[in-house]
Amino acid sequence: MCDNDQADLKAVVKRRRLGESPIRDNLSLLPAELKSQLFFEISDRETLLNLSLVSKVFRAVFDGRKKEFFFSAYAKEFRNGELTYEDAATAITKYIKGEPKAALMLFEATWKGLFYISKEEAKLFEKVLRRKLATQDYDTLLLSLYNIYDQSILETSWGAWAGALGAAEHLRNHSDKGEILSIRMEPWILRQFASRQQELIGRGVLQLQEEPAISVLMELRRYHEIQRRREEERHLEWKHLERKKKHINNQAEVLKTIVHLDFKAIRYYDRVDMFRLIADFMVLENQVSPGRHADFHGGVQRICDPSTCRHTADADDLFRVLEEICTELILKNDDDNAYCAISVFERMPPYYKHIAKERHRRVRRMFIVRWGDLFDESDESEDESNDKSKDESKDESKDESKDESKDESKDESDAWTTRTSENEYADL
């Protein structure tokens, strides 16, 4: 055995005598920032405590920021469904008198964790606290929600944004002091979120994030609608038109994202209302001249194929969803909503008719078979007349071409006959 191997064995024996393993010793060599990051990544309190016992170095890092690590793990337990809001309310009630700072940290961690799960559970959590705590203690907790504002805009997640908007709503509804803060801060928060919505939407909506996502998207939709109308009321200057166009495009992006959410996982929204959002999307298409589609093509309106045009592909996807909604409503015998949903097809711009016409006809026929023809015939007759006019124009062009070819051949034959007879007379 070489000297190096003997030295390694002696090091292992020494570590065992000290109660440390080679792996633990290697972890202890990590920089303090990485050790802290490891603690923040832990998803439960038991594992957190076990990691703090790895070595004296780890214990020192843990003791320095114990409460932050503890409440970070606590919030993750809520996100994973291991704790309930009743557990949190009990713990907060216990600490609010003796350790108010701990109670505040626990409240904020629970609030954030719940908004990753369900907005409704956050409301239930707030009601339980209001019942258990004295008015002064409850107001102290509620005003701590103000801190979520500063932190949430630095994060890019559906849960963090939903928590911030929920905090603003509760401050507005349940506290006189908080109402003033909410009125001032909520529009500012929405402006920050709107400027980063493309980044968040681009990340998609993962499983169990549907509820916080829908609450954020609905608020963004409302915000862009208000801002769009505000720009319309101002003077028709170039900057106002550009701002209006920006809000229209952002609102269309939000509507598209909402329609494609998995609504089976969302308990408090009904899929049947999605056809109204698709109708709103179609209205947005022509809000600014010459329209979103033409603007995408440099101001030229054209009829595109979904495979070559992103805007047409988006519209085609929405018409597919609309057809599914119409079919679902017809099969459920919901004639009122089915009629309204099918009528959305009639709002489509002319440059989208080639991708929606067949879908429209299919669901229209399904409805007529079950409940009779209750639709305005003008749209259908217009399509039929257009088709007929196209066919007639084709037939006329064919007939004209045939007649012209006949006349030309006749003239050519007459000319040939004349030339032949002239030659014959010349020979004579």
C-alpha positions in Angstrom: 0.0 0.0 0.0 1.4 3.4 -1.0 1.9 6.3 1.3 -1.0 8.2 -0.2 -3.5 5.4 0.5 -2.3 5.1 4.1 -2.8 8.9 4.5 -6.4 8.6 3.1 -7.2 5.8 5.5 -5.9 7.8 8.4 -8.1 10.7 7.3 -11.2 8.5 7.2 -10.4 7.0 10.6 -10.0 10.5 12.0 -13.3 11.7 10.5 -15.1 8.7 11.9 -13.6 9.4 15.3 -15.0 12.9 15.0 -18.4 11.7 13.9 -18.1 13.1 10.4 -18.1 11.3 7.0 -16.0 12.3 4.0 -19.2 13.5 2.2 -20.2 15.7 5.1 -16.7 17.2 5.2 -16.9 18.0 1.5 -20.2 19.7 2.0 -18.7 21.8 4.8 -16.2 23.1 2.3 -18.9 24.8 0.3 -19.1 28.7 0.4 -21.6 30.1 2.9 -23.8 31.4 0.1 -24.2 27.9 -1.3 -24.9 26.5 2.1 -27.7 29.1 2.6 -29.1 28.2 -0.8 -29.2 24.5 0.1 -31.2 25.4 3.2 -33.7 27.5 1.2 -34.2 24.6 -1.3 -35.4 22.2 1.5 -39.1 21.5 1.2 -39.9 20.3 4.8 -38.8 21.2 8.3 -37.6 17.7 9.3 -35.1 17.6 6.4 -34.0 21.1 7.3 -33.1 20.1 10.8 -31.2 17.1 9.6 -29.2 19.2 7.2 -28.3 21.6 10.0 -26.7 18.6 11.9 -24.3 17.7 9.0 -21.5 19.6 10.6 -20.7 22.5 13.0 -20.1 24.7 9.9 -23.7 23.9 8.7 -25.0 24.5 12.1 -23.5 27.9 12.3 -25.0 28.9 8.9 -28.4 27.5 10.0 -28.4 29.3 13.4 -27.6 32.6 11.6 -30.8 32.6 9.6 -32.9 30.0 11.3 -36.3 31.7 11.1 -35.9 32.4 7.4 -35.0 28.8 6.6 -37.8 27.5 8.9 -40.5 29.6 7.3 -39.3 28.9 3.8 -39.7 25.2 4.4 -43.0 25.9 6.2 -44.4 27.6 3.1 -43.3 24.8 0.8 -45.2 22.3 3.1 -48.3 24.3 2.4 -47.6 24.3 -1.4 -47.2 20.5 -1.2 -50.4 20.1 0.7 -48.8 18.7 3.9 -50.3 21.3 6.1 -53.7 23.0 6.2 -54.6 26.7 6.8 -56.1 25.6 10.2 -52.7 24.4 11.3 -51.2 27.8 10.3 -54.0 29.7 12.1 -53.4 27.8 15.3 -49.6 28.4 15.2 -50.1 32.1 14.5 -52.6 32.5 17.3 -50.0 30.8 19.6 -47.1 33.1 18.7 -48.9 36.4 18.2 -48.5 37.5 21.8 -45.1 36.1 22.8 -43.3 36.3 19.5 -45.1 38.7 17.2 -42.2 38.8 14.6 -42.4 35.0 14.3 -46.2 35.2 13.9 -45.8 37.8 11.2 -43.3 35.7 9.3 -45.5 32.6 9.7 -48.5 34.6 8.4 -46.7 35.8 5.3 -45.2 32.4 4.6 -48.7 30.8 4.9 -50.3 33.5 2.7 -47.8 33.0 -0.1 -48.0 29.2 0.2 -51.8 29.2 0.0 -51.9 31.3 -3.1 -49.9 28.6 -4.8 -52.8 26.2 -4.1 -56.1 28.1 -4.1 -57.3 31.7 -3.7 -60.4 30.4 -2.0 -58.4 28.6 0.7 -56.5 31.9 1.3 -59.9 33.6 2.0 -60.9 30.8 4.4 -57.5 31.2 6.2 -58.2 34.9 6.6 -61.7 34.2 8.0 -60.4 31.7 10.6 -57.8 34.3 11.7 -60.4 37.0 12.0 -62.4 34.7 14.3 -59.5 33.6 16.5 -57.6 36.9 16.9 -58.4 40.2 18.6 -59.1 43.1 16.3 -55.7 44.8 17.0 -53.7 41.6 16.4 -55.7 40.9 13.2 -55.0 44.4 11.9 -51.3 44.0 12.6 -51.2 40.8 10.5 -53.3 42.3 7.7 -51.0 45.4 7.4 -48.0 43.1 7.1 -49.4 42.1 3.7 -48.0 45.4 2.5 -44.6 43.8 2.5 -45.7 41.3 -0.1 -45.8 44.2 -2.6 -42.1 44.9 -2.6 -41.2 41.2 -2.8 -43.7 40.0 -5.3 -42.6 42.2 -8.2 -39.1 40.6 -8.0 -40.6 37.2 -8.5 -42.0 35.7 -11.7 -44.5 33.1 -10.6 -48.3 32.8 -10.7 -48.5 32.1 -6.9 -46.4 35.2 -6.0 -48.4 37.5 -8.3 -51.7 36.1 -7.1 -50.6 36.5 -3.5 -49.8 40.2 -4.1 -53.1 40.9 -5.8 -55.0 39.0 -3.0 -53.2 41.1 -0.4 -54.3 44.3 -2.2 -57.9 43.0 -2.2 -57.9 42.2 1.5 -56.3 45.5 2.4 -59.0 47.3 0.5 -61.9 45.3 2.0 -60.9 44.7 5.6 -58.8 47.6 6.8 -59.3 51.4 6.8 -55.5 52.0 6.7 -55.0 49.3 4.2 -57.6 50.7 1.9 -55.5 53.8 1.3 -52.4 51.7 0.7 -54.3 49.4 -1.7 -55.7 52.3 -3.8 -52.2 53.7 -4.2 -50.3 50.4 -4.7 -52.6 48.1 -6.7 -52.4 50.0 -10.1 -48.6 50.2 -9.6 -48.4 46.5 -9.1 -50.5 45.8 -12.2 -48.3 48.0 -14.3 -45.3 46.0 -13.2 -47.0 42.7 -13.9 -48.2 43.9 -17.3 -44.7 44.9 -18.3 -43.6 41.3 -17.5 -46.6 39.3 -18.5 -45.0 38.0 -21.7 -42.2 36.5 -19.6 -44.6 34.7 -17.2 -47.0 33.6 -19.9 -44.1 32.2 -21.9 -43.2 29.9 -19.0 -46.6 28.3 -19.2 -49.0 27.1 -16.4 -47.9 24.0 -14.6 -50.1 21.6 -12.8 -51.7 23.0 -9.6 -51.0 26.5 -10.7 -54.2 26.9 -12.7 -56.1 28.8 -9.9 -53.5 31.4 -9.2 -52.9 31.8 -12.9 -56.6 32.5 -13.7 -56.9 35.1 -10.9 -53.8 36.9 -12.2 -54.9 36.7 -15.8 -58.4 38.0 -15.1 -56.9 41.0 -13.3 -54.5 41.7 -16.1 -57.4 41.5 -18.6 -59.4 44.0 -16.5 -56.3 46.3 -16.3 -55.6 46.3 -20.1 -59.3 46.9 -20.8 -59.4 50.0 -18.5 -56.1 51.3 -19.9 -57.3 50.8 -23.5 -60.5 52.7 -22.9 -58.6 55.5 -21.1 -56.3 55.9 -24.2 -59.4 56.0 -26.4 -60.8 59.0 -24.5 -57.6 61.0 -24.9 -56.6 63.1 -27.9 -55.9 61.2 -31.0 -52.1 61.7 -30.9 -49.7 59.1 -32.1 -48.5 58.1 -28.6 -52.0 57.4 -27.5 -52.7 55.2 -30.5 -49.5 53.3 -29.9 -50.4 52.8 -26.2 -53.9 51.7 -27.1 -52.4 49.2 -29.7 -50.0 47.9 -27.0 -52.9 47.3 -24.5 -55.0 45.6 -27.2 -52.1 43.2 -28.1 -51.5 42.5 -24.4 -55.2 41.9 -23.7 -55.4 39.5 -26.7 -52.4 37.6 -25.3 -54.1 37.3 -21.9 -57.4 36.1 -23.4 -55.6 33.5 -25.5 -53.8 32.1 -22.4 -57.1 32.0 -20.4 -58.9 30.0 -23.1 -56.2 27.4 -23.2 -56.0 26.8 -19.4 -57.0 23.4 -18.0 -60.4 24.4 -16.5 -61.0 20.9 -15.1 -58.5 21.8 -12.4 -60.2 25.1 -11.6 -63.2 24.8 -9.3 -64.5 28.3 -9.4 -64.7 29.1 -13.1 -67.0 27.5 -15.7 -65.8 26.6 -19.1 -69.1 27.7 -20.8 -68.1 31.3 -20.3 -65.0 30.8 -22.5 -66.9 31.6 -25.7 -67.4 35.1 -24.4 -63.7 35.5 -24.1 -63.2 34.3 -27.7 -65.9 36.8 -28.7 -63.9 39.6 -27.0 -60.7 38.4 -28.8 -62.5 38.8 -32.2 -63.7 42.3 -31.2 -60.1 43.2 -30.4 -59.0 42.3 -33.9 -60.4 45.4 -35.5 -60.1 47.9 -32.6 -57.3 49.7 -34.3 -57.2 50.4 -38.0 -56.3 48.5 -40.1 -56.5 45.7 -37.5 -54.1 43.4 -35.6 -53.7 41.0 -38.5 -52.9 43.7 -41.1 -50.6 45.4 -38.6 -48.7 42.1 -38.3 -48.2 42.2 -42.1 -47.0 45.8 -42.3 -50.5 47.4 -42.8 -51.6 45.1 -45.6 -54.7 43.0 -45.1 -54.5 39.6 -46.6 -55.9 36.1 -46.3 -53.3 33.7 -44.8 -52.9 30.1 -44.2 -52.4 29.0 -40.5 -49.1 27.3 -41.4 -47.5 30.5 -42.6 -49.1 33.2 -40.3 -48.9 33.3 -36.5 -52.0 35.4 -36.1 -54.1 33.2 -38.4 -52.8 30.1 -36.5 -53.8 31.7 -33.2 -57.3 32.4 -34.6 -57.6 28.9 -36.0 -56.7 27.5 -32.6 -59.4 29.6 -30.9 -62.0 28.5 -33.5 -61.1 24.9 -32.7 -61.7 25.6 -29.0 -64.9 27.4 -29.8 -66.2 24.4 -31.9 -65.4 22.1 -28.9 -67.3 24.4 -26.5 -70.3 24.6 -28.9 -70.4 20.8 -29.3 -70.1 20.3 -25.5 -73.0 22.8 -24.8 -75.2 21.1 -27.5 -74.6 17.7 -26.0 -75.5 19.1 -22.6 -78.8 20.4 -24.0 -77.8 24.0 -23.0 -79.6 25.6 -25.9 -79.2 29.2 -24.7 -75.4 29.2 -24.2 -75.0 27.0 -27.3 -76.9 29.6 -29.4 -74.7 32.4 -28.0 -71.5 30.4 -28.5 -72.4 29.6 -32.1 -73.2 33.2 -32.8 -69.6 34.1 -31.9 -68.6 32.6 -35.3 -70.5 35.4 -37.0 -68.2 38.0 -35.4 -65.2 36.7 -37.1 -63.4 39.1 -39.5 -63.7 38.4 -43.2 -60.0 37.3 -43.4 -60.7 34.5 -41.0 -63.8 33.0 -42.7 -61.8 30.5 -44.7 -60.5 28.8 -41.5 -63.8 29.0 -39.5 -66.6 28.5 -42.1 -66.6 24.7 -41.9 -66.5 24.6 -38.1 -69.4 27.1 -38.0 -71.5 25.0 -40.4 -70.9 21.8 -38.4 -72.1 23.2 -35.0 -74.9 25.2 -36.7 -76.3 22.0 -38.2 -76.0 20.1 -34.9 -78.0 22.9 -33.2 -80.7 23.0 -36.0 -81.1 19.2 -35.9 -81.9 19.4 -32.1 -83.8 22.7 -31.7 -84.6 23.9 -35.2 -83.3 26.9 -37.2 -83.2 29.9 -34.9 -80.4 31.7 -36.6 -80.3 34.8 -38.9 -80.2 33.4 -42.4 -78.3 36.5 -43.7 -74.9 35.1 -42.8 -75.5 31.7 -44.3 -77.2 33.1 -47.5 -74.3 35.5 -47.9 -71.8 32.6 -47.9 -73.9 30.6 -50.3 -74.4 33.6 -52.6 -70.6 34.1 -52.5 -70.0 30.5 -53.4 -72.6 30.6 -56.2 -71.2 33.8 -57.6 -67.8 32.2 -57.6 -69.2 29.2 -59.5 -71.1 31.3 -61.9 -68.1 33.5 -62.6 -66.1 30.3 -63.2 -68.8 29.0 -65.6 -69.1 32.3 -67.4 -65.3 32.6 -67.8 -65.3 29.0 -69.2 -68.1 29.8 -71.7 -66.5 33.0 -72.7 -63.2 31.2 -73.3 -64.9 28.5 -75.3 -66.8 31.1 -77.5 -63.7 33.1 -78.0 -61.7 30.0 -79.0 -64.5 29.0 -81.4 -64.6 32.4 -83.0 -60.8 32.5 -83.3 -60.7 29.1 -84.9 -63.5 30.1 -87.3 -61.7 33.3 -88.2 -58.5 31.4 -88.8 -60.2 28.8 -91.0 -61.9 31.6 -93.0 -58.7 33.3 -93.5 -57.0 30.1 -94.6 -59.8 29.5 -97.1 -59.5 33.0 -98.5 -55.7 32.7 -98.9 -56.1 29.3 -100.6 -58.7 30.6 -103.1 -56.5 33.6 -103.9 -53.6 31.4 -104.6 -55.7 29.2 -106.8 -56.9 32.2 -108.8 -53.3 33.4 -109.1 -52.2 30.0 -110.6 -55.0 30.2 -113.1 
